[in-house]
């Protein structure tokens, strides 16, 4: 699937995903989660764009991906979840626990900060850093100029840095 085809199906898919997630979650938390799941799903579809033509229905694939992502998010919010201890190493075999704890806390803080960003900034950061897309590709996909993408990325990074240093 090429970029133009993808861009034509995205608005309808986004609306369907938001609607699906809205029906699956409680009314209070539904809108934020729906937008997050829609963005996540569309980014995953974009990363699979070369193989989308092999599916009978891209819309069905998107709905299954969105439903599964929503279920994962709902499960992660449940208190009292049990975790298996089968994969835990002995205390002597790993890195320093204090360093691991600090690294884990920093990663959690960073994930929370990224989740708190406006959806446009999240999408730009993910496209550039998670997907590894070039500035020109992002500009073409979003219909913006490369200069405006650089500016928006710079602002998003500065915002992330400020939030990270505040906490």
DSSP file (Angstrom, degrees, kcal/mol; ACC not computed):
  #  RESIDUE AA STRUCTURE BP1 BP2  ACC     N-H-->O    O-->H-N    N-H-->O    O-->H-N    TCO  KAPPA ALPHA  PHI   PSI    X-CA   Y-CA   Z-CA
    1    1 A X              0   0    0      0, 0.0    51,-0.1     0, 0.0     2,-0.1   0.000 360.0 360.0 360.0 132.7    0.0    0.0    0.0
    2    2 A X     >  -     0   0    0      1,-0.1     4,-2.2    48,-0.0     5,-0.2  -0.375 360.0 -97.7 -91.0 175.0    1.4    3.4   -0.9
    3    3 A X  H  > S+     0   0    0      1,-0.2     4,-2.8     2,-0.2     5,-0.2   0.874 119.8  52.7 -60.3 -43.0    1.3    6.6    1.1
    4    4 A X  H  > S+     0   0    0      2,-0.2     4,-1.7     1,-0.2    -1,-0.2   0.921 110.6  47.2 -62.7 -45.2   -1.7    8.1   -0.8
    5    5 A X  H  > S+     0   0    0      1,-0.2     4,-1.5     2,-0.2    -1,-0.2   0.921 113.4  49.2 -61.7 -43.0   -3.9    5.0   -0.3
    6    6 A X  H  X S+     0   0    0     -4,-2.2     4,-1.6     1,-0.2     3,-0.4   0.929 109.3  51.7 -62.3 -45.3   -2.9    4.9    3.4
    7    7 A X  H  X S+     0   0    0     -4,-2.8     4,-0.6     1,-0.2    -1,-0.2   0.808 107.5  53.7 -63.6 -29.7   -3.7    8.6    3.8
    8    8 A X  H  < S+     0   0    0     -4,-1.7     4,-0.4     1,-0.2    -1,-0.2   0.822 113.1  41.1 -75.8 -30.1   -7.2    8.1    2.3
    9    9 A X  H  X S+     0   0    0     -4,-1.5     4,-2.3    -3,-0.4     5,-0.2   0.685  96.1  81.0 -90.0 -17.0   -8.2    5.3    4.6
   10   10 A X  H  X S+     0   0    0     -4,-1.6     4,-3.0     1,-0.2     5,-0.2   0.907  87.4  51.8 -60.5 -47.7   -6.8    6.8    7.8
   11   11 A X  H  X S+     0   0    0     -4,-0.6     4,-2.0     1,-0.2    -1,-0.2   0.925 114.1  43.4 -58.3 -44.1   -9.6    9.2    8.7
   12   12 A X  H  > S+     0   0    0     -4,-0.4     4,-2.2     2,-0.2    -1,-0.2   0.912 115.2  49.4 -66.9 -40.9  -12.3    6.5    8.5
   13   13 A X  H  X S+     0   0    0     -4,-2.3     4,-2.8     1,-0.2     5,-0.2   0.924 108.7  53.0 -62.2 -43.8  -10.2    4.0   10.3
   14   14 A X  H  X S+     0   0    0     -4,-3.0     4,-2.6     1,-0.2     5,-0.2   0.925 109.9  48.0 -58.9 -45.5   -9.5    6.5   13.1
   15   15 A X  H  X S+     0   0    0     -4,-2.0     4,-2.1    -5,-0.2    -1,-0.2   0.912 112.9  48.1 -62.4 -42.9  -13.2    7.2   13.6
   16   16 A X  H  X S+     0   0    0     -4,-2.2     4,-2.6     2,-0.2    -2,-0.2   0.900 112.5  48.9 -64.8 -40.9  -14.0    3.5   13.7
   17   17 A X  H  X S+     0   0    0     -4,-2.8     4,-2.8     2,-0.2     5,-0.3   0.937 111.0  49.2 -65.5 -46.6  -11.2    2.8   16.2
   18   18 A X  H  X S+     0   0    0     -4,-2.6     4,-2.3    -5,-0.2    -1,-0.2   0.904 113.0  48.5 -59.3 -41.6  -12.2    5.6   18.5
   19   19 A X  H  X S+     0   0    0     -4,-2.1     4,-1.6    -5,-0.2    -1,-0.2   0.926 111.7  48.9 -64.5 -45.3  -15.8    4.4   18.4
   20   20 A X  H  X S+     0   0    0     -4,-2.6     4,-1.1     1,-0.2     3,-0.3   0.940 114.1  44.7 -59.8 -48.8  -14.8    0.8   19.1
   21   21 A X  H  X S+     0   0    0     -4,-2.8     4,-1.6     1,-0.2     3,-0.5   0.889 108.5  58.2 -65.7 -38.7  -12.6    1.7   22.0
   22   22 A X  H  < S+     0   0    0     -4,-2.3    -1,-0.2    -5,-0.3    -2,-0.2   0.854 107.1  48.1 -58.5 -35.2  -15.3    4.1   23.4
   23   23 A X  H  < S+     0   0    0     -4,-1.6    -1,-0.2    -3,-0.3    -2,-0.2   0.756 111.3  51.5 -75.6 -23.8  -17.7    1.1   23.5
   24   24 A X  H  < S+     0   0    0     -4,-1.1     2,-0.2    -3,-0.5    -2,-0.2   0.730 107.3  52.8 -86.4 -23.1  -15.2   -1.1   25.3
   25   25 A X  S  < S-     0   0    0     -4,-1.6     5,-0.1     1,-0.1     2,-0.0  -0.630  94.3 -83.3-114.6 169.1  -14.1    1.2   28.1
   26   26 A X     >  -     0   0    0     -2,-0.2     4,-1.2     1,-0.1     3,-0.4  -0.354  43.3-113.9 -67.9 150.8  -15.9    3.2   30.8
   27   27 A X  T  4 S+     0   0    0      1,-0.2     4,-0.5     2,-0.2    -1,-0.1   0.807 110.0  57.0 -58.6 -32.5  -17.2    6.6   29.8
   28   28 A X  T  4 S+     0   0    0      1,-0.2     4,-0.2     2,-0.1    -1,-0.2   0.902 118.8  26.9 -68.1 -42.3  -14.8    8.6   32.0
   29   29 A X  T  > S+     0   0    0     -3,-0.4     4,-1.7     1,-0.2     5,-0.2   0.440  98.2  94.6-100.0  -0.7  -11.5    7.2   30.7
   30   30 A X  H  X S+     0   0    0     -4,-1.2     4,-2.8     1,-0.2     5,-0.2   0.848  76.6  53.7 -64.3 -40.2  -12.7    6.4   27.2
   31   31 A X  H  > S+     0   0    0     -4,-0.5     4,-2.1     2,-0.2    -1,-0.2   0.925 112.3  42.0 -68.8 -44.0  -11.8    9.4   25.2
   32   32 A X  H  > S+     0   0    0     -4,-0.2     4,-2.3     2,-0.2    -1,-0.2   0.942 118.7  45.4 -66.4 -45.8   -8.1    9.6   26.1
   33   33 A X  H  X S+     0   0    0     -4,-1.7     4,-2.9     1,-0.2     5,-0.2   0.895 110.9  54.5 -64.9 -39.0   -7.6    5.8   25.8
   34   34 A X  H  X S+     0   0    0     -4,-2.8     4,-2.5    -5,-0.2    -1,-0.2   0.918 110.1  45.9 -61.8 -43.8   -9.5    5.8   22.5
   35   35 A X  H  X S+     0   0    0     -4,-2.1     4,-2.5     2,-0.2    -1,-0.2   0.910 113.7  49.5 -65.4 -41.9   -7.2    8.4   21.0
   36   36 A X  H  X S+     0   0    0     -4,-2.3     4,-2.7     2,-0.2    -2,-0.2   0.927 113.1  45.9 -62.2 -45.3   -4.2    6.6   22.3
   37   37 A X  H  X S+     0   0    0     -4,-2.9     4,-2.9     2,-0.2     5,-0.2   0.901 112.4  51.3 -66.3 -40.6   -5.3    3.3   20.9
   38   38 A X  H  X S+     0   0    0     -4,-2.5     4,-2.5    -5,-0.2     5,-0.2   0.937 112.7  45.5 -61.5 -46.0   -6.2    4.9   17.6
   39   39 A X  H  X S+     0   0    0     -4,-2.5     4,-2.3     2,-0.2    -2,-0.2   0.933 114.2  48.7 -63.4 -46.0   -2.8    6.5   17.3
   40   40 A X  H  X S+     0   0    0     -4,-2.7     4,-2.3     1,-0.2    -2,-0.2   0.928 112.9  47.9 -58.3 -47.3   -1.0    3.3   18.3
   41   41 A X  H  X S+     0   0    0     -4,-2.9     4,-2.5     1,-0.2    -1,-0.2   0.913 111.8  48.8 -63.4 -44.3   -3.0    1.3   15.8
   42   42 A X  H  X S+     0   0    0     -4,-2.5     4,-2.4    -5,-0.2    -1,-0.2   0.881 111.0  50.8 -66.2 -36.9   -2.5    3.7   12.9
   43   43 A X  H  X S+     0   0    0     -4,-2.3     4,-2.0    -5,-0.2    -1,-0.2   0.899 110.8  49.0 -65.5 -39.1    1.3    3.8   13.7
   44   44 A X  H  X S+     0   0    0     -4,-2.3     4,-1.0     2,-0.2    -2,-0.2   0.899 111.3  49.5 -66.9 -39.6    1.4    0.0   13.7
   45   45 A X  H >< S+     0   0    0     -4,-2.5     3,-0.6     1,-0.2    -2,-0.2   0.914 108.6  53.4 -63.4 -41.1   -0.5   -0.1   10.4
   46   46 A X  H >< S+     0   0    0     -4,-2.4     3,-1.4     1,-0.3    -2,-0.2   0.901 106.1  52.3 -60.7 -40.3    1.9    2.4    8.9
   47   47 A X  H 3< S+     0   0    0     -4,-2.0    -1,-0.3     1,-0.3     3,-0.3   0.750 114.0  44.2 -68.7 -20.8    4.9    0.3    9.9
   48   48 A X  T XX S+     0   0    0     -4,-1.0     3,-2.1    -3,-0.6     4,-0.7   0.204  77.2 119.2-101.7  13.7    3.2   -2.7    8.1
   49   49 A X  T <4  +     0   0    0     -3,-1.4     3,-0.5     1,-0.3     4,-0.4   0.763  67.9  60.1 -56.1 -29.6    2.2   -0.6    5.1
   50   50 A X  T 34 S+     0   0    0     -3,-0.3    -1,-0.3     1,-0.2     3,-0.2   0.758 112.9  37.1 -71.0 -23.3    4.3   -2.8    2.7
   51   51 A X  T X4 S+     0   0    0     -3,-2.1     3,-1.4     1,-0.1     4,-0.3   0.396  87.2  96.2-108.9   2.7    2.3   -5.9    3.6
   52   52 A X  G >< S+     0   0    0     -4,-0.7     3,-1.6    -3,-0.5    -1,-0.1   0.802  74.6  66.2 -65.5 -28.1   -1.2   -4.4    4.0
   53   53 A X  G 3  S+     0   0    0     -4,-0.4    -1,-0.3     1,-0.3    -2,-0.1   0.726  91.1  64.5 -65.6 -19.5   -2.2   -5.4    0.5
   54   54 A X  G <  S+     0   0    0     -3,-1.4     2,-0.3     3,-0.0    -1,-0.3   0.612  87.7  86.0 -79.7 -10.7   -1.9   -9.1    1.4
   55   55 A X  S <  S-     0   0    0     -3,-1.6     3,-0.3    -4,-0.3     5,-0.0  -0.681  74.7-140.4 -89.8 143.4   -4.9   -8.7    3.9
   56   56 A X  S    S+     0   0    0     -2,-0.3     2,-0.4     1,-0.3    -1,-0.1   0.888  93.9  19.6 -67.0 -37.9   -8.4   -9.0    2.7
   57   57 A X     >  -     0   0    0      1,-0.1     4,-2.0    -3,-0.0    -1,-0.3  -0.922  55.6-172.3-139.5 111.2   -9.6   -6.2    4.9
   58   58 A X  H  > S+     0   0    0     -2,-0.4     4,-2.6    -3,-0.3     5,-0.2   0.856  93.7  57.6 -66.0 -34.5   -7.3   -3.6    6.3
   59   59 A X  H  > S+     0   0    0      2,-0.2     4,-2.3     1,-0.2    -1,-0.2   0.914 105.6  48.4 -62.8 -43.0  -10.2   -2.3    8.3
   60   60 A X  H  > S+     0   0    0      2,-0.2     4,-2.3     1,-0.2    -1,-0.2   0.914 111.4  50.5 -63.5 -42.3  -10.7   -5.7   10.0
   61   61 A X  H  X S+     0   0    0     -4,-2.0     4,-2.5     1,-0.2    -2,-0.2   0.928 110.8  49.4 -59.6 -45.2   -7.0   -5.9   10.8
   62   62 A X  H  X S+     0   0    0     -4,-2.6     4,-2.6     1,-0.2    -2,-0.2   0.891 110.1  50.5 -62.6 -40.2   -7.1   -2.4   12.3
   63   63 A X  H  X S+     0   0    0     -4,-2.3     4,-2.6     2,-0.2    -1,-0.2   0.898 111.5  47.6 -66.7 -40.3  -10.2   -3.3   14.4
   64   64 A X  H  X S+     0   0    0     -4,-2.3     4,-2.6     2,-0.2     5,-0.2   0.924 113.2  48.4 -65.9 -43.6   -8.5   -6.5   15.7
   65   65 A X  H  X S+     0   0    0     -4,-2.5     4,-2.4    -5,-0.2    -2,-0.2   0.925 113.9  46.7 -61.8 -43.9   -5.3   -4.6   16.5
   66   66 A X  H  X S+     0   0    0     -4,-2.6     4,-2.4     2,-0.2    -2,-0.2   0.912 112.4  49.7 -65.6 -43.1   -7.3   -1.8   18.3
   67   67 A X  H  X S+     0   0    0     -4,-2.6     4,-2.4     1,-0.2    -2,-0.2   0.932 112.8  46.7 -62.0 -45.7   -9.4   -4.3   20.3
   68   68 A X  H  X S+     0   0    0     -4,-2.6     4,-2.3     1,-0.2    -2,-0.2   0.899 112.2  50.0 -64.6 -40.6   -6.3   -6.3   21.4
   69   69 A X  H  X S+     0   0    0     -4,-2.4     4,-2.4    -5,-0.2    -1,-0.2   0.901 110.7  50.4 -64.7 -40.3   -4.5   -3.1   22.4
   70   70 A X  H  X S+     0   0    0     -4,-2.4     4,-2.7     2,-0.2     5,-0.2   0.922 109.9  49.8 -63.4 -44.4   -7.5   -1.9   24.4
   71   71 A X  H  X S+     0   0    0     -4,-2.4     4,-2.5     1,-0.2    -2,-0.2   0.917 110.2  51.2 -60.9 -43.1   -7.7   -5.2   26.2
   72   72 A X  H  X S+     0   0    0     -4,-2.3     4,-2.0     1,-0.2    -2,-0.2   0.925 111.8  46.8 -59.3 -45.2   -4.0   -5.0   27.0
   73   73 A X  H  X S+     0   0    0     -4,-2.4     4,-0.9     1,-0.2    -2,-0.2   0.900 112.1  49.8 -65.8 -40.4   -4.4   -1.5   28.4
   74   74 A X  H  X S+     0   0    0     -4,-2.7     4,-0.5     1,-0.2     3,-0.4   0.896 111.1  49.7 -65.6 -39.3   -7.5   -2.5   30.5
   75   75 A X  H >< S+     0   0    0     -4,-2.5     3,-1.0     1,-0.2    -1,-0.2   0.882 106.5  55.4 -65.8 -37.5   -5.6   -5.5   31.9
   76   76 A X  H 3< S+     0   0    0     -4,-2.0    -1,-0.2     1,-0.2    -2,-0.2   0.727 105.5  53.7 -70.0 -19.3   -2.6   -3.4   32.8
   77   77 A X  H 3< S+     0   0    0     -4,-0.9     2,-0.3    -3,-0.4    -1,-0.2   0.591  83.4 107.5 -88.1 -11.2   -4.9   -1.0   34.8
   78   78 A X    X<  -     0   0    0     -3,-1.0     3,-0.7    -4,-0.5     2,-0.1  -0.514  68.0-132.0 -73.4 128.0   -6.4   -3.9   36.9
   79   79 A X  T 3  S+     0   0    0     -2,-0.3    -1,-0.1     1,-0.2    -2,-0.1  -0.446  84.5  30.0 -74.4 151.7   -5.2   -3.9   40.5
   80   80 A X  T 3  S+     0   0    0      1,-0.2    -1,-0.2    -2,-0.1     2,-0.1   0.676  76.2 164.7  78.4  17.7   -4.1   -7.1   42.1
   81   81 A X    <   -     0   0    0     -3,-0.7     2,-0.3    -6,-0.1    -1,-0.2  -0.417  34.2-126.3 -66.2 143.8   -2.8   -8.7   38.9
   82   82 A X        -     0   0    0     -2,-0.1     2,-0.4     0, 0.0    -1,-0.1  -0.711  19.5-158.2 -92.6 143.4   -0.5  -11.7   39.5
   83   83 A X        -     0   0    0     -2,-0.3     2,-0.2     2,-0.0     0, 0.0  -0.975  19.2-120.6-122.1 136.1    2.9  -11.8   37.9
   84   84 A X        -     0   0    0     -2,-0.4     3,-0.2     1,-0.1     0, 0.0  -0.478  12.9-160.9 -73.4 142.9    4.9  -15.0   37.4
   85   85 A X    >   +     0   0    0     -2,-0.2     3,-1.3     1,-0.1    -1,-0.1   0.240  63.7 105.0-105.4  12.1    8.2  -15.3   39.1
   86   86 A X  T 3  S+     0   0    0      1,-0.3    -1,-0.1     0, 0.0    -2,-0.0   0.852  80.1  47.1 -61.6 -36.6    9.5  -18.1   36.8
   87   87 A X  T 3  S+     0   0    0     -3,-0.2     2,-0.4     2,-0.0    -1,-0.3   0.353  82.8 116.5 -90.9   7.5   11.8  -15.8   34.9
   88   88 A X    <   -     0   0    0     -3,-1.3     3,-0.1     1,-0.1     2,-0.1  -0.626  57.4-140.4 -81.8 129.5   13.4  -14.1   37.8
   89   89 A X        -     0   0    0     -2,-0.4     5,-0.1     1,-0.1    -1,-0.1  -0.276  30.3 -85.1 -79.5 169.3   17.2  -14.7   38.2
   90   90 A X    >   -     0   0    0      1,-0.1     3,-1.6    -2,-0.1     4,-0.2  -0.370  43.4-107.5 -69.9 157.3   19.0  -15.3   41.5
   91   91 A X  G >  S+     0   0    0      1,-0.3     3,-0.6     2,-0.1     6,-0.1   0.768 116.5  54.5 -60.2 -26.8   20.1  -12.1   43.3
   92   92 A X  G 3  S+     0   0    0      1,-0.2    -1,-0.3     0, 0.0    -2,-0.0   0.594  97.8  65.0 -83.4  -9.5   23.7  -12.7   42.5
   93   93 A X  G <  S+     0   0    0     -3,-1.6    -1,-0.2     2,-0.0     2,-0.2   0.406  90.8  63.7-100.2   3.7   23.3  -12.9   38.7
   94   94 A X  S <  S-     0   0    0     -3,-0.6     3,-0.1    -4,-0.2    -3,-0.0  -0.551  86.0 -75.5-120.9-176.8   22.1   -9.5   37.7
   95   95 A X  S    S-     0   0    0     -2,-0.2    -1,-0.2     1,-0.2     2,-0.1  -0.176  73.9 -62.8 -69.2 171.5   23.1   -5.8   37.5
   96   96 A X     >  -     0   0    0      1,-0.2     4,-2.3     2,-0.1     5,-0.2  -0.358  45.6-138.5 -57.4 126.2   23.1   -3.7   40.6
   97   97 A X  H  > S+     0   0    0      1,-0.2     4,-2.5     2,-0.2     5,-0.2   0.842 101.2  54.8 -60.3 -34.0   19.5   -3.5   41.9
   98   98 A X  H  > S+     0   0    0      2,-0.2     4,-2.5     1,-0.2    -1,-0.2   0.915 109.7  45.9 -66.8 -41.8   19.8    0.2   42.7
   99   99 A X  H  > S+     0   0    0      2,-0.2     4,-2.6     1,-0.2    -2,-0.2   0.902 113.2  50.3 -66.6 -40.0   20.9    1.0   39.1
  100  100 A X  H  X S+     0   0    0     -4,-2.3     4,-2.5     2,-0.2    -2,-0.2   0.907 111.0  49.2 -63.2 -41.6   18.1   -1.1   37.8
  101  101 A X  H  X S+     0   0    0     -4,-2.5     4,-2.6     2,-0.2    -2,-0.2   0.929 112.4  47.2 -63.9 -46.0   15.6    0.6   40.0
  102  102 A X  H  X S+     0   0    0     -4,-2.5     4,-2.5     2,-0.2    -2,-0.2   0.914 113.2  48.5 -62.7 -42.8   16.8    4.0   38.9
  103  103 A X  H  X S+     0   0    0     -4,-2.6     4,-2.3     1,-0.2    -1,-0.2   0.906 112.5  49.0 -63.8 -41.3   16.7    3.1   35.2
  104  104 A X  H  X S+     0   0    0     -4,-2.5     4,-2.4     2,-0.2    -2,-0.2   0.894 111.4  49.0 -64.8 -40.7   13.3    1.6   35.6
  105  105 A X  H  X S+     0   0    0     -4,-2.6     4,-2.7     2,-0.2    -2,-0.2   0.909 111.6  49.1 -65.8 -41.5   12.0    4.7   37.3
  106  106 A X  H  X S+     0   0    0     -4,-2.5     4,-2.5     2,-0.2    -2,-0.2   0.903 112.1  48.8 -64.7 -40.0   13.5    7.0   34.7
  107  107 A X  H  X S+     0   0    0     -4,-2.3     4,-2.5     2,-0.2    -2,-0.2   0.911 111.9  48.6 -65.6 -41.7   11.9    4.9   32.0
  108  108 A X  H  X S+     0   0    0     -4,-2.4     4,-2.5     2,-0.2    -2,-0.2   0.920 111.9  49.3 -63.7 -43.7    8.5    4.9   33.7
  109  109 A X  H  X S+     0   0    0     -4,-2.7     4,-2.6     1,-0.2    -2,-0.2   0.925 111.8  49.1 -60.3 -44.1    8.8    8.7   34.1
  110  110 A X  H  X S+     0   0    0     -4,-2.5     4,-2.7     2,-0.2    -2,-0.2   0.909 110.9  49.4 -64.0 -41.7    9.7    9.1   30.5
  111  111 A X  H  X S+     0   0    0     -4,-2.5     4,-2.3     2,-0.2    -1,-0.2   0.912 111.8  49.0 -63.2 -42.1    6.8    6.9   29.3
  112  112 A X  H  X S+     0   0    0     -4,-2.5     4,-1.3     2,-0.2    -2,-0.2   0.900 111.4  49.9 -63.3 -40.6    4.4    8.9   31.5
  113  113 A X  H  X S+     0   0    0     -4,-2.6     4,-0.7     2,-0.2     3,-0.4   0.932 111.1  48.5 -63.7 -45.6    5.7   12.2   30.1
  114  114 A X  H >< S+     0   0    0     -4,-2.7     3,-0.8     1,-0.2    -2,-0.2   0.891 110.2  52.0 -62.0 -38.8    5.3   10.9   26.5
  115  115 A X  H 3< S+     0   0    0     -4,-2.3    -1,-0.2     1,-0.2    -2,-0.2   0.768 106.3  55.4 -68.0 -24.5    1.8    9.8   27.3
  116  116 A X  H 3< S+     0   0    0     -4,-1.3    -1,-0.2    -3,-0.4    -2,-0.2   0.604  87.0 101.4 -84.8 -10.8    1.0   13.2   28.7
  117  117 A X  S << S-     0   0    0     -3,-0.8    39,-0.0    -4,-0.7    -3,-0.0  -0.323  88.7 -90.5 -69.2 154.2    2.0   15.0   25.5
  118  118 A X     >  -     0   0    0      1,-0.1     4,-2.4     4,-0.1     3,-0.4  -0.322  42.2-109.7 -59.1 151.6   -0.6   16.2   23.0
  119  119 A X  H  > S+     0   0    0      1,-0.2     4,-2.5     2,-0.2     5,-0.2   0.823 116.8  55.6 -59.4 -33.9   -1.4   13.6   20.4
  120  120 A X  H  > S+     0   0    0      2,-0.2     4,-2.1     1,-0.2    -1,-0.2   0.923 110.4  44.9 -65.2 -43.1    0.3   15.6   17.6
  121  121 A X  H  > S+     0   0    0     -3,-0.4     4,-2.6     2,-0.2     5,-0.2   0.897 112.5  52.3 -67.4 -39.7    3.6   15.8   19.6
  122  122 A X  H  X S+     0   0    0     -4,-2.4     4,-2.7     1,-0.2     5,-0.2   0.932 109.7  49.3 -59.3 -45.3    3.4   12.1   20.5
  123  123 A X  H  X S+     0   0    0     -4,-2.5     4,-2.9    -5,-0.2     5,-0.2   0.917 111.6  48.2 -62.8 -43.5    2.9   11.1   16.9
  124  124 A X  H  X S+     0   0    0     -4,-2.1     4,-2.5     2,-0.2     5,-0.3   0.932 112.9  47.6 -62.7 -45.9    5.8   13.2   15.7
  125  125 A X  H  X>S+     0   0    0     -4,-2.6     4,-3.0     1,-0.2     5,-0.7   0.920 114.7  46.6 -62.0 -44.0    8.1   11.8   18.4
  126  126 A X  I  X>S+     0   0    0     -4,-2.7     5,-2.8    -5,-0.2     4,-1.2   0.923 112.8  48.7 -65.7 -43.8    7.1    8.3   17.7
  127  127 A X  I  <5S+     0   0    0     -4,-2.9     6,-2.7    -5,-0.2    -2,-0.2   0.922 120.0  37.7 -62.1 -42.3    7.4    8.7   13.9
  128  128 A X  I  <5S+     0   0    0     -4,-2.5    -2,-0.2     4,-0.2    -1,-0.2   0.929 132.5  21.1 -76.3 -46.2   10.9   10.2   14.2
  129  129 A X  I  <5S+     0   0    0     -4,-3.0    -3,-0.2    -5,-0.3    -2,-0.2   0.834 131.0  35.0 -99.5 -36.0   12.4    8.2   17.1
  130  130 A X  I  <<S+     0   0    0     -4,-1.2    -3,-0.2    -5,-0.7    -4,-0.1   0.900 129.9  32.3 -84.9 -43.4   10.4    4.9   17.3
  131  131 A X  S   <S-     0   0    0     -5,-2.8    -3,-0.2    -6,-0.2    -4,-0.2   0.687  98.4-134.3 -86.2 -19.3    9.7    4.4   13.6
  132  132 A X        +     0   0    0     -6,-0.4    -4,-0.2     1,-0.2    -3,-0.1   0.745  43.1 166.2  73.4  23.5   13.0    6.0   12.5
  133  133 A X        -     0   0    0     -6,-2.7    -1,-0.2    -7,-0.2     2,-0.1  -0.403  35.6-116.8 -73.4 149.5   11.3    8.1    9.8
  134  134 A X     >  -     0   0    0      1,-0.1     4,-2.2    -2,-0.1     5,-0.2  -0.439  24.9-110.9 -79.8 158.9   13.2   11.0    8.2
  135  135 A X  H  > S+     0   0    0      1,-0.2     4,-2.7     2,-0.2     5,-0.2   0.902 118.9  52.7 -56.6 -44.4   12.0   14.6    8.5
  136  136 A X  H  > S+     0   0    0      1,-0.2     4,-2.3     2,-0.2    -1,-0.2   0.872 108.3  50.5 -63.1 -37.2   11.0   14.7    4.8
  137  137 A X  H  > S+     0   0    0      2,-0.2     4,-2.4     1,-0.2    -1,-0.2   0.923 111.7  47.1 -65.4 -44.0    8.9   11.5    5.1
  138  138 A X  H  X S+     0   0    0     -4,-2.2     4,-2.5     2,-0.2     6,-0.3   0.918 111.8  51.4 -63.4 -43.0    7.1   12.9    8.2
  139  139 A X  H  X>S+     0   0    0     -4,-2.7     5,-1.6     1,-0.2     4,-1.5   0.921 111.8  46.3 -60.7 -44.9    6.5   16.2    6.3
  140  140 A X  H  <5S+     0   0    0     -4,-2.3    -1,-0.2     1,-0.2    -2,-0.2   0.897 113.6  49.1 -65.3 -39.8    5.1   14.4    3.3
  141  141 A X  H  <5S+     0   0    0     -4,-2.4    -2,-0.2     1,-0.2    -1,-0.2   0.882 119.1  37.2 -67.2 -38.9    2.9   12.2    5.4
  142  142 A X  H  <5S-     0   0    0     -4,-2.5    -1,-0.2    -5,-0.2    -2,-0.2   0.585 107.3-120.4 -91.1 -10.6    1.5   15.1    7.5
  143  143 A X  T  <5S+     0   0    0     -4,-1.5     2,-0.2     1,-0.3    -3,-0.2   0.742  72.9 121.8  78.1  22.0    1.3   17.6    4.6
  144  144 A X      < -     0   0    0     -5,-1.6    -1,-0.3    -6,-0.3     2,-0.2  -0.597  67.6 -97.7-109.6 171.9    3.7   20.0    6.4
  145  145 A X     >  -     0   0    0     -2,-0.2     4,-1.9     1,-0.1     5,-0.2  -0.598  30.8-117.3 -86.6 154.1    7.0   21.5    5.5
  146  146 A X  H  > S+     0   0    0      1,-0.2     4,-2.4    -2,-0.2     5,-0.2   0.857 115.4  56.0 -58.3 -34.7   10.2   19.9    6.7
  147  147 A X  H  > S+     0   0    0      1,-0.2     4,-2.3     2,-0.2    -1,-0.2   0.909 106.5  48.0 -64.3 -42.2   11.0   23.2    8.6
  148  148 A X  H  > S+     0   0    0      2,-0.2     4,-2.5     1,-0.2    -1,-0.2   0.852 110.9  52.0 -68.7 -32.3    7.7   23.1   10.5
  149  149 A X  H  X S+     0   0    0     -4,-1.9     4,-2.8     2,-0.2     5,-0.2   0.926 109.6  49.0 -67.0 -44.1    8.3   19.4   11.4
  150  150 A X  H  X S+     0   0    0     -4,-2.4     4,-2.4     2,-0.2    -2,-0.2   0.922 113.1  47.8 -59.8 -43.4   11.8   20.3   12.7
  151  151 A X  H  X S+     0   0    0     -4,-2.3     4,-2.5     2,-0.2    -2,-0.2   0.930 112.7  47.8 -63.2 -46.2   10.3   23.1   14.8
  152  152 A X  H  X S+     0   0    0     -4,-2.5     4,-2.4     1,-0.2    -2,-0.2   0.897 112.7  49.0 -64.0 -40.3    7.5   21.0   16.1
  153  153 A X  H  X S+     0   0    0     -4,-2.8     4,-2.7     2,-0.2    -1,-0.2   0.907 110.5  51.2 -64.2 -41.3   10.0   18.2   17.0
  154  154 A X  H  X S+     0   0    0     -4,-2.4     4,-2.5    -5,-0.2    -2,-0.2   0.922 111.5  47.2 -61.9 -44.1   12.3   20.7   18.7
  155  155 A X  H  X S+     0   0    0     -4,-2.5     4,-2.5     2,-0.2    -1,-0.2   0.904 112.1  50.3 -64.2 -41.1    9.3   22.1   20.8
  156  156 A X  H  X S+     0   0    0     -4,-2.4     4,-2.5     2,-0.2    -2,-0.2   0.921 111.9  47.3 -64.1 -43.5    8.2   18.6   21.7
  157  157 A X  H  X S+     0   0    0     -4,-2.7     4,-2.6     2,-0.2    -2,-0.2   0.913 112.3  49.6 -64.0 -42.0   11.7   17.6   22.8
  158  158 A X  H  X S+     0   0    0     -4,-2.5     4,-2.5     2,-0.2    -2,-0.2   0.906 111.1  49.9 -62.5 -41.2   12.1   20.8   24.8
  159  159 A X  H  X S+     0   0    0     -4,-2.5     4,-2.4     2,-0.2    -2,-0.2   0.909 110.8  49.6 -63.3 -43.0    8.7   20.1   26.5
  160  160 A X  H  X S+     0   0    0     -4,-2.5     4,-2.6     1,-0.2    -2,-0.2   0.925 111.1  49.6 -61.5 -44.7    9.8   16.6   27.3
  161  161 A X  H  X S+     0   0    0     -4,-2.6     4,-2.4     2,-0.2    -2,-0.2   0.918 110.9  49.2 -61.9 -44.0   13.0   17.8   28.8
  162  162 A X  H  X S+     0   0    0     -4,-2.5     4,-1.6     1,-0.2    -1,-0.2   0.931 113.6  46.0 -62.5 -45.3   11.2   20.4   31.0
  163  163 A X  H  X S+     0   0    0     -4,-2.4     4,-1.3     1,-0.2    -1,-0.2   0.881 112.4  51.1 -65.2 -37.8    8.7   17.9   32.3
  164  164 A X  H  < S+     0   0    0     -4,-2.6    -1,-0.2     1,-0.2    -2,-0.2   0.899 111.9  46.3 -66.6 -40.6   11.4   15.3   33.0
  165  165 A X  H  < S+     0   0    0     -4,-2.4    -1,-0.2     1,-0.2    -2,-0.2   0.770 107.2  59.4 -74.4 -25.3   13.5   17.9   34.9
  166  166 A X  H  <        0   0    0     -4,-1.6    -1,-0.2     1,-0.2    -2,-0.2   0.865 360.0 360.0 -69.2 -36.7   10.5   19.1   36.9
  167  167 A X     <        0   0    0     -4,-1.3    -1,-0.2    -5,-0.1    -2,-0.2   0.479 360.0 360.0 -78.0 360.0    9.7   15.7   38.4
